[in-house]
Amino acid sequence: MPIHIYEATTGKPVTIFLRPGKTPDGVEVARVLRHVIGRIRARWPRVEILVRGDSHYGRIEAMIWCERKGIGYIFGLAGNKVLLRKVVDLAEDVAVRRVEGEAEKVRRHGEIDYAANSWPGKQHSNARRVIARVEAGPQGNDTRFIITNLAGTPEYLYETVYCARGQAENLIKAHKLHLASDRTSCSKATANQFRLLVHTAAYWLMHSLRGLAPKLSFWRDAQFDTIRISLLKVAARVTEMATRIKVALPSSYPYQESWMLLAERAAKRPP
């Protein structure tokens, strides 16, 4: 099961690598962060870094490492009886508001201090900021938690900062589904890792090609499978000459202008 790490602003892949098919523990998560962020800081020592991940990566070892290095983090946090007990008043409030007809779904945010018994140090001095999102709807109450060292209101941190993680899910989908990188069926891990490396190279090519399109062009936001099927997977006659290569597209090809524009921009792109 691979770990995918992306730069969220541009969608560029930072690293994708295979690991055992089990939930990572805190030591593994901290080791990955130490390696990846160490390489980033070696090149850009003053860059601000925010680590965002789901509850699989919300481990105390990772939080401690980020805090020591001055790195912001926001992780999902699996709910438990202790956390639910701390937000029971919030849950009752949204349930009452919904019954009173405020809306079909009523959502509120709050924050608490929390420290698990398994965390190192004394609980009262080792507590961290946990944001709760509680929603009452037709299916009942739904409560989610995140843990962070960032400043900001609970609503902003959950809805704007953490939920932007959904974009990372789209990037993973592009890598796995549109480029078929989930086909790691070789018998050796090294062979599967190489296949994953090749798929990541294909991701870079698609990402770079899409970046060559004009900002207001349809292709600038097109999915990778759309680019592959519509722009790349097209019949053509290729003629190799002494000083150039001639590509003749079908006269009925509907995206001739777009293809030629991207080809010209790619040819002019600096090395």
Secondary structure, 3 states (H helix, E strand, C coil): CCEEEEECCCCEEEEEECCCCCCCCHHHHHHHHHHHHHHHHHHCCCCCCEEEECHHHCCHHHHHHHHHCCCEEEEEECCCHHHHHHCHHHHHHHHHHHHCCCCCCEEEEEEEEECCCCCCCCCCCCCEEEEEEEEEECCEEEEEEEEECCCCCHHHHHHHHHCCHHHHHHHHHHHHHHCCCCCCCCCCHHHHHHHHHHHHHHHHHHHHHHHCCCCCCHHHHCCHHHHHHHHHCCCCEEEECCCCEEEECCCCCCCHHHHHHHHHHHHHCCC
